[in-house]
Amino acid sequence: MRIAIIGAGMSGLSCADRLKHAGHSVALFDKGRGPGGRMSTRRMHTPLGEVHVDHGAQYFTVRDPAFMAQVARWSASGVAAPWPAAGTGAWVGVPGMSEVVRDLAQQHDVSFGWHVRGLVRRDGAWHLTGDTSTGERVQSGPFDTVIVSLPPEQTAAIVALHDLSLAAAALAARSQPCWTGMFVFEQRLATDRDAVRDSGLINWAARNSAKPGRAEPEAWVIQANAHWSGEHIEEAADVVATRLHMALGEALAIEMPAPVMSSAHRWRYAMSTGSDLGALWSEQSRIGICGDWLLGPRVENAWLSGKALANKILSTMQQQAA
């Protein structure tokens, strides 16, 4: 089969791995400029030089044996390492969280800067329509199967005209927002703590420069909790950055120096509560859906959901062949 996957994050690439290994042709499309998705690493140009800051998922954990084997491969190749400051069993990408996604993406045909806007069914096949980062209208196809690996709100918008059952499942899920602040300082902050959890409006804050492989100036990432982020979702980014900077000082009980560079990023679809669906596949429409929101808000669950969807599709093919 020729298969299109919309979204080249962890779940989409995991699904692509399994399908490509089974001998199918897989093309991935992602609106981002490069690998990462919600495991992105932001490159910041500062007076102290270029600094790379993880502004999405901060770390990941491992429970499933199959994912453990994948993490072992990343560790052996130097693109992942343990980070004890986040807790026992926590891992990070090296030198940034996006490296583990980049490692997966290197094995596939991925079109970045390609924002899929919709699907068209023509002559028994699927065609993707969208636009590039320059505003150029583009199309791609034909495909036998389409897989959507996006947050539920974006998934529903794409599949609603073609499969109401899949759209309803996506609409039943809800993502929580998250404001994330990134700060670079001239000197190390006056604290020995490398991480902060659940303090005031802060859900998580971490000394990014303390992670393995980050030989860069002092940098911190601050992620607000879902409640505060939702209440301030339309706030100006500079106003949010100022408030997060103050919140870190309050949490650490220190006087905060002015950053040499600061930025705030609004994640409208950061995390979901998850479900027990695992992955969704319709043999009739030949549309599949995967993502962490179908299991739970963990990096490992995104990887597992992609594998689960690929196995559903391959199982259907085996039954048809029999």
C-alpha positions as MATLAB code, in Angstrom:
seq = 'MRIAIIGAGMSGLSCADRLKHAGHSVALFDKGRGPGGRMSTRRMHTPLGEVHVDHGAQYFTVRDPAFMAQVARWSASGVAAPWPAAGTGAWVGVPGMSEVVRDLAQQHDVSFGWHVRGLVRRDGAWHLTGDTSTGERVQSGPFDTVIVSLPPEQTAAIVALHDLSLAAAALAARSQPCWTGMFVFEQRLATDRDAVRDSGLINWAARNSAKPGRAEPEAWVIQANAHWSGEHIEEAADVVATRLHMALGEALAIEMPAPVMSSAHRWRYAMSTGSDLGALWSEQSRIGICGDWLLGPRVENAWLSGKALANKILSTMQQQAA';
ca = [
       0.000    0.000    0.000;
       0.918    3.650   -0.380;
       0.236    5.287    2.963;
       0.168    8.971    3.985;
       0.755    9.942    7.610;
      -0.244   13.427    8.727;
       2.016   14.435   11.613;
       5.648   13.373   11.946;
       5.828   13.291   15.729;
       6.496   10.267   17.911;
       3.278    8.365   17.143;
       3.323    9.009   13.397;
       6.952    7.961   13.044;
       6.455    4.893   15.225;
       3.575    3.832   12.982;
       5.662    4.527    9.889;
       8.488    2.330   11.213;
       6.228   -0.684   11.565;
       4.498   -0.203    8.212;
       7.727    0.386    6.311;
       9.249   -2.708    7.915;
       6.249   -4.650    6.594;
       7.092   -3.483    3.060;
       4.695   -0.585    2.515;
       5.438    2.829    1.007;
       4.989    5.550    3.644;
       5.075    9.333    3.201;
       4.801   11.683    6.183;
       3.663   15.309    6.175;
       4.256   17.789    8.996;
       3.620   21.520    9.250;
       6.700   22.058   11.440;
      10.035   23.201   10.072;
      11.768   20.078   11.395;
      11.406   17.027   13.631;
      10.065   17.330   17.147;
       6.372   18.155   17.347;
       5.612   18.381   21.070;
       9.157   17.143   21.721;
      10.619   20.227   20.073;
      13.873   21.958   20.916;
      13.868   25.729   20.365;
      17.002   27.397   19.008;
      17.482   30.813   20.597;
      19.966   33.404   19.384;
      21.270   35.285   22.428;
      24.121   37.700   23.266;
      25.823   34.672   24.845;
      25.587   32.640   21.666;
      23.092   30.130   20.318;
      21.191   28.223   22.994;
      18.981   25.171   22.463;
      16.043   24.862   24.860;
      13.532   22.014   25.184;
      10.197   23.804   25.149;
       7.889   20.805   24.731;
       8.087   17.490   26.569;
      10.820   17.739   29.187;
      11.669   14.056   29.566;
      10.185   10.617   29.032;
       9.907    7.421   31.051;
       9.941    3.754   30.056;
       7.631    0.918   31.124;
       6.830   -1.158   28.060;
       9.495   -3.755   27.060;
       9.282   -2.883   23.359;
       9.764    0.832   24.033;
      12.566   -0.074   26.434;
      14.353   -1.772   23.531;
      13.916    1.362   21.409;
      15.306    3.567   24.193;
      18.255    1.199   24.536;
      19.019    1.754   20.845;
      18.819    5.520   21.309;
      21.111    5.271   24.321;
      23.640    3.162   22.421;
      23.724    5.671   19.562;
      24.093    8.630   21.949;
      20.792   10.400   21.202;
      19.234    9.671   24.630;
      20.537    9.603   28.201;
      19.114    9.262   31.736;
      18.340   12.461   33.656;
      18.028   11.674   37.396;
      16.934   15.218   38.285;
      13.527   14.463   36.766;
      13.153   11.265   38.785;
      14.098    7.630   38.626;
      13.812    6.247   35.115;
      13.619    9.637   33.379;
      15.309   10.014   29.989;
      16.011   12.958   27.685;
      17.116   13.376   24.103;
      20.727   14.477   23.564;
      21.614   17.248   22.884;
      17.909   18.109   22.737;
      14.592   16.333   23.137;
      13.965   16.570   19.398;
      16.959   14.332   18.672;
      15.062   11.107   19.345;
      12.339   12.181   16.895;
      14.986   13.265   14.398;
      16.570    9.824   14.693;
      13.274    8.181   13.724;
      12.583   10.688   10.942;
      15.903   10.010    9.204;
      14.587    6.617    8.156;
      11.542    8.029    6.359;
      10.246   10.256    3.580;
       9.071   13.317    5.532;
       7.836   16.571    4.008;
       8.259   19.320    6.600;
       6.610   22.726    6.253;
       3.594   20.976    4.680;
       0.368   21.916    6.471;
      -2.392   19.447    5.579;
      -5.746   21.248    5.437;
      -7.993   18.462    4.201;
      -8.555   15.157    2.452;
     -10.125   14.506   -0.941;
     -11.448   11.119   -2.064;
     -11.024   10.676   -5.815;
     -11.054    7.559   -8.006;
     -11.023    5.301   -4.961;
      -7.910    6.906   -3.466;
      -7.020    9.591   -0.946;
      -5.392   12.904   -1.847;
      -4.013   15.455    0.637;
      -4.514   19.182    0.181;
      -2.701   21.909    2.079;
      -0.177   24.689    1.904;
       3.504   25.219    2.554;
       5.136   27.692    4.938;
       5.408   30.141    2.016;
       1.657   29.977    1.363;
       1.869   27.812   -1.739;
      -1.162   25.550   -2.235;
      -0.098   21.921   -2.602;
      -1.613   18.485   -3.160;
      -0.254   14.980   -2.819;
      -1.624   11.562   -3.742;
      -2.948    9.094   -4.526;
      -2.785    7.108   -1.264;
      -4.518    3.875   -0.335;
      -4.645    4.768    3.353;
      -4.376    7.951    5.416;
      -3.198    8.053    9.028;
      -3.726   11.109   11.205;
      -1.268   11.598   14.058;
      -2.347   14.942   15.515;
      -4.033   16.279   18.678;
      -7.733   15.312   18.812;
      -9.065   18.770   17.931;
      -6.991   18.909   14.733;
      -7.733   15.275   13.943;
     -11.493   15.836   14.114;
     -11.277   18.786   11.727;
      -9.506   16.677    9.092;
     -11.581   13.472    9.252;
     -15.066   14.866   10.022;
     -16.212   15.032    6.385;
     -15.141   11.460    5.700;
     -15.697    9.354    8.835;
     -18.148   10.563   11.474;
     -17.345    7.729   13.871;
     -13.652    8.589   13.970;
     -14.433   12.289   14.234;
     -16.770   11.652   17.173;
     -14.046    9.777   19.047;
     -11.648   12.670   18.498;
     -14.224   15.262   19.543;
     -14.809   13.380   22.786;
     -11.170   13.965   23.762;
      -9.920   17.307   25.011;
      -6.391   18.667   25.081;
      -5.148   20.905   27.851;
      -3.206   24.082   27.011;
       0.209   25.007   28.360;
       2.143   28.264   28.339;
       5.885   27.603   28.286;
       8.540   30.199   29.075;
      12.189   29.952   28.014;
      14.847   32.058   29.721;
      18.600   32.423   29.257;
      20.711   34.047   31.996;
      24.218   35.412   32.040;
      25.058   33.555   35.261;
      23.828   30.471   37.071;
      20.769   31.104   39.246;
      21.433   31.076   42.986;
      19.919   27.637   43.619;
      21.080   24.037   43.639;
      17.691   22.823   42.463;
      17.487   21.699   38.855;
      13.722   21.160   38.765;
      10.509   22.501   40.325;
       7.129   20.747   40.376;
       3.646   22.031   41.258;
       4.496   25.381   42.794;
       1.941   28.153   42.393;
       1.107   28.534   38.723;
       4.106   26.383   37.763;
       3.450   22.806   36.759;
       7.093   22.152   35.913;
      10.278   24.169   35.674;
      13.768   22.903   34.912;
      17.317   24.065   34.459;
      17.648   23.077   30.810;
      21.416   23.511   30.925;
      21.632   20.777   33.597;
      20.422   18.073   31.226;
      22.970   15.680   29.676;
      24.751   17.062   26.620;
      23.795   20.705   27.187;
      27.130   22.557   27.486;
      25.504   25.952   27.095;
      24.728   29.068   29.194;
      22.263   28.941   32.077;
      18.792   28.335   30.660;
      15.467   27.501   32.301;
      12.147   26.252   30.964;
       8.958   27.055   32.907;
       5.650   25.375   32.088;
       2.467   26.762   33.609;
      -0.277   24.445   34.805;
      -3.308   23.799   32.605;
      -5.682   25.914   34.717;
      -3.515   29.039   34.612;
      -2.648   28.477   30.955;
      -6.317   28.180   30.043;
      -7.206   31.375   31.882;
      -4.415   33.266   30.093;
      -4.458   31.462   26.755;
      -4.981   34.653   24.726;
      -2.535   36.754   26.763;
       0.377   38.398   24.941;
       3.507   36.244   24.972;
       5.703   38.946   26.545;
       3.221   39.427   29.399;
       3.156   35.677   30.033;
       6.961   35.495   29.969;
       7.191   38.213   32.625;
       4.719   36.392   34.887;
       6.499   33.042   34.499;
       9.844   34.680   35.285;
       8.366   36.061   38.514;
       6.783   32.707   39.369;
      10.128   30.935   39.166;
      11.668   33.410   41.589;
       8.781   32.812   44.002;
       9.129   29.024   43.697;
      12.896   29.081   44.256;
      12.690   31.858   46.879;
      15.438   33.824   45.153;
      15.780   37.243   43.557;
      15.608   36.655   39.837;
      18.112   38.394   37.573;
      16.952   39.830   34.289;
      17.335   37.299   31.471;
      19.538   38.080   28.493;
      16.854   36.446   26.358;
      13.292   35.300   27.033;
      10.464   33.843   25.025;
       7.045   32.283   25.640;
       5.327   29.627   23.551;
       1.614   28.843   23.664;
       0.792   25.149   23.349;
      -2.942   25.083   22.696;
      -2.912   21.285   22.597;
      -0.314   20.194   25.128;
      -1.738   17.131   26.879;
      -4.929   15.118   27.096;
      -6.337   12.897   29.801;
      -6.007    9.847   27.556;
      -8.282    6.851   26.975;
      -8.059    3.107   26.573;
      -8.660    3.139   22.808;
      -4.999    2.749   21.890;
      -5.497    3.500   18.185;
      -8.434    3.837   15.776;
      -8.777    2.234   12.356;
     -11.655    2.145    9.893;
     -11.446   -0.540    7.219;
     -14.317    1.151    5.370;
     -12.855    4.655    5.060;
      -9.229    3.444    5.255;
      -8.428    6.174    7.772;
      -6.438    5.500   10.929;
      -5.740    7.649   13.978;
      -2.925    7.398   16.507;
      -1.502    9.608   19.253;
      -0.811    9.763   22.963;
      -4.359   11.038   23.586;
      -5.613    7.542   22.761;
      -3.645    6.095   25.697;
      -2.320    8.795   28.026;
      -0.117   11.917   28.071;
       3.287   10.240   27.932;
       5.899   10.040   25.156;
       5.936    6.266   25.484;
       2.186    6.127   24.877;
       2.548    8.054   21.616;
       5.098    5.476   20.445;
       2.860    2.585   21.537;
      -0.221    4.070   19.855;
       1.611    4.311   16.535;
       2.653    0.675   16.766;
      -0.884   -0.380   17.740;
      -2.384    1.334   14.708;
       0.144   -0.224   12.329;
      -0.660   -3.659   13.755;
      -4.397   -3.066   13.274;
      -3.846   -2.166    9.627;
      -1.544   -5.103    8.983;
      -3.967   -7.473   10.680;
      -6.778   -6.269    8.405;
      -4.608   -6.909    5.365;
      -3.764  -10.419    6.521;
      -7.452  -11.203    7.022;
      -8.281   -9.907    3.559;
      -5.494  -11.979    2.028;
      -6.775  -15.095    3.802;
];
